[in-house]
Amino acid sequence: MCHCPLKHHDGRMTSAEAVAVARGARVSGSPEWPPTLPQALGRPGRARVAIAALVWLLTGASMSSLNKWIFTVHGFGRPLLLSALHMLAAALACHRGARRPMPSGTRRQVLLLSLTFGTSMACGNVGLSAMPLDLAQLATTTTPLITLALSALLLGRRHHPLQFAAMGPLCLGAACSLAGELRTPPAGCGFLLAATCLRGLKSVQQSALLQEERLDAVTLLYATSLPSFCLLAGAALVLEAGVALPPAPTDSRLWACILLSCLLSVLYNLASFSLLALTSALTVHVLGNLTVVGNLILSLPASPHHRPHSPRDGGSKPGTVTV
């Protein structure tokens, strides 16, 4: 019988043995990071991938529509503040489940991801506050192509030429739809395009940390949420100081929508991180295009862009909501 250490038999290690090795590494202060986890020893189950994808799609569609409702119907003109609240909620929700020790090299990667994460959220919410929801979702359909290019440039991964060719019709359709919308604010369109590029970069960074560094979703979300909150809160104080008055404490419906948006944001980010760990950045964004259909349906009551303007409305302008 072989009496060599268990770590030489990781390929046949059971879940109980893997947990014992992980606990032993933490107790003995082993420099190995991260401890070998059972889920990293085999391929992810289809049920886990399906559940993570379903939660991600549902929370993503619901959060986008709810944020648009907050900006449009309730007149909450502080998208940076809302993004900061999302990050604060993520930090509070993941505080207990996150592992604290992390190598210096991994911490630097996490800080870079936090910068990309916070900036992409800010640009996305600023663009969403200025543009109709359906057009905002059309802009995000180009994310898979950007993710393909960035993963090839930054990670050196090779992709089949047919993968790039398959993105052509999708991106061309989105570009034609955006170009044909004459009432699209240039600033809002620019913020959405910046958010789309940053979202692709963020996915590549997340994929590297989750799969190569083997961080779990809760730890990575907690580690990125605190720096992102500081960045977004500072930007909100500087850029949104005189934009609009803060919501009144008695406006219970608005605060309920903001709290629900924060909850959906936490679930969405956790599902997104889990899905990235189980699949790939490209797969996540291709699946994300499925949310466009749901958001197009949900955008009808949430976006003033689709509301008919009749003479009885007093000639309301596009961009205002007649309730």
N, C-alpha and C positions, 0 to 999 in steps of 0.2 A: 504493500500500500504506500502511496506517495504521501509524504509528510511535509511537502513544501508549503509555503504560505498560500492562503486563499487568493491573494491578489494575482497569483499566477494562473488562476482558473476563472477569470472574470467572465469568459464567454459561457461557462456552464454554472455560474453562481446563481443560487436561488434568491428570491426576494428577501427571505429572512437573513440569509448570510450577507447579502449586500447591505442591509440595514445595520447589521452588527459591525461590519467593516467601517461603515460611515461613522457610526457612533464611536468606535475605537479611534478613528483618525481625529475626531474632534477632541476626545478626552486626552489623547497623548500629545496633542499639539502638532500633529503632522503638517508639514508645509504644503502637502498636496491640496490643490484647490481646483475645483470644488470636490467634495467627497462624492464617491461614486454612488449614484442613486439607482434604484431599481428600474425606473422608467427609462434610463439611458442604456440599459443592457439589451433591450430588444426593440423591435419595431413597435410604434404606437398602434394601439387598437383602433379599428375603424369606428367603434362607438365613441371613443374619446374625441377623435377628429370631428365626427359628425355633430356631437354635442357642442364642442367649442365653436364650430362654424355656424351652427344654428343660433347660439347665443350672440355671437359676434354680428351676424346679419341683422337679427331682430333689434338688438340694442343700438346698432349703428343707424338703422333707418329711423328708429324712434327718437334717438337723441338729436339727429339733424333736424327733423321736423319740429321737435319741441324747442330747440334753440331758435329756429326761424320764427316760431310762434312768440317766443319771449321778445325777440328783437322787433317784430312787426306789430303784433297785437298789443302787447304791454308797453311798447315804446322804450324798452331797456336798451339805451344806447352805449353800453359799455362792454363790448365783446372781450376786451383784454381782461377786465375784472372777472367776467364769467369763466374765462379760461383759467385764471388764477384760482378761482374757487374749485374748479374741477381738479386741479393738481393738489390743492389742500385736502380735498375729500379723499383722493387716492392715498396721500401720505397718512391720513388718519386711519383709513381702512386697512392698510397693509402694515401698520406699525408693529403689530405683534407677530405676524407671520414671517417677517423678513429676517434673513440672516445678516448680522452686522459685519463680521470680519470679511475683508476683501483685499486682494493684492493691489499694490500701487498701480500697476499697469492696467488692471481691470477698472480701477477707480477713474483713471484718466479717460478710458473709453466711455465710461458711464457719464462723466461730465460732458463730453462731446455729444453724446446722445441726448442728454438733458437740454443742451443748447438747441439742437435740431428739433427735439420734441416740443419744447415750449414755443419756439419760433413758428413751427408748422401749425400748432394749435391756434396761435395768435393770428397768423395770416388767414387761416381757414375761417375763423369766426368773424374777423373783420370783413373778409370778402362775402361771407354769408349774410352779414347784416346789411350789405349794400346791393346784393343781387338776389334775384328770385331763386328759390330752392332748386327748381328743375335745372336751371342753367349752371348752378353751382355743382350739382351732381354730374352734369355732362363734362365739366372740366376735370373732375376726378377720374373719369374713365381712361384718361391718358396715363395714369400712374403705372400700369404694368409695363409699358414701353420704357418709361424712365427707370423703373426698377431693373429691367433687363440690362439697360446700358450701364447703370451704376454698378451692378453686381459684376459685370464683365470688366469694368475699368478698375474698381477698387478691390475686388476679391479675386480677380483673375479667373472667374468661372467661365467656361465655354458653354454657349447656348447654340442650339441648332438653328440654322438660317430660317427654317420654317416658323420658329417661334417669333422671330422679328417680323416675318412676312404676315403672320396672323394678326399682328397688332396694327397693321396698316389700315384696313377698313374701319376698325374701331376708332382709331385716332382721327382718321379723315372725317368720319361722320360727326364726331364731337367738334372738330374744328369748323366744319361747315355750319353746324347748328349755332355755335357761338358767333361766327362771323355774320350770320344772317339776322342776329338779334341787334337791331339798331339802337335799342334803348339801354343796352348794357353799359353801365358806368365803367369807363376805362380803369379807374382806380380799383374798383371791386374786382374786375377781371384780372388785373395785375396781381392782386393779393391772392386770388384763387390759383393762378398759375404758379406763383411762388410756393404756395402751400402744397400744390401737387408735386412739385420737384422735391421739396423738403420731405414730403411724406414718403417718396421713394427712397431717399437717402436714409430716412429714419428706419425704414424696414430693413434695409441692408445692414445698418448698424445693429439693430435689434437681433437680426438673424445670427450675426457673428457672435454676439454676447450669449444668446440663448443656446446655440448649438455648439460653438467652439469652446466658449468659457463655461458652458453648462450651468448658467445661472437659471434659477427658477423664475416663473412669471411674477410671483409676489415680491421677491427680493429685487428684481430689476425694476418693477414699477415703483416700489418704495424709494429705491436709490435715485431714480430719475425725477420723481415727483417733487422732492424738496428743492433741488436747484431750479427746476422749471417754475415752481411757485414763486421763488424769490425773483426770478427774471420777469415773470408776467406781472407780479404785484408791483414791482418797480416801474415797469413800462406803463401800467395802468395809472399809477400815481402821477407820472410825468405827462402822459399823452391824453389821459381822459379826465384830467382835473376839472376842466370847465365844459366838458361835453354835455353832460346831462346831470340832473340832480339824482342822488341815490334813491332807491325805492323807499317809500314810506314804510315804517315798521308795521302799520296797520294794513298794508296791502297784502293780505294773506294769500290771495291767488297767485300773485307774482312770486312770492317767496316759496310757495308750494311748487311752482314750476321750476324755480331755480334749484331747490333741493332734489326734485326728481331728476333734473338734468345732471346734477352732480352724481347721483346714484347710477344713472345710466352710463355716465362717463367712466366710472370705476369698473362696472361690469364689462363695458366695451373694451377698455384697455386690458383688463385681465384676460378676456377671451382672445383679444388680438395677440397678446404676448404668448399665450398658450398655443394658439394656432400656428404662430411663427416657429415655436419650438418643435411642434409636431410635423410641420410641412416645410414650406419655404416662403420667402418673401413674394415671389412671383405668383405662387398659388393663392396666397392671401389676397392680393390685389385683383387677380382674375375673379375670385369669388366675390370680392367687393363690388364688382360691376353689377352683380345681381341686385344689390341694394338700390340701384338706380330706378328699377321698376317700382319698388315699393315707395321710394321717395317721390317719384312722379305722381303717384296716386295720393300720397299724404300731403303733397305740396298744394293741392287744389284749395283746401280750406285755409292753409297757413300762409300762402303767398298772395299778396295783393296783385301780382302780375297777371293772375288769371281771373280776377274779379271783373265782371262786366261793369262798365261805366254808363249809366243811364242819365238822362236829363234830370230825373227826380233826385239823383244823388248830389245835385248842386255842382256838377262838373268837377268831381274830385279828381285830383291829379294822380297819375301813376306813381306808385310808391307810398300812397296813403291808404289806409284801411277804413272802409265804411262799415261800422258795426251796427 
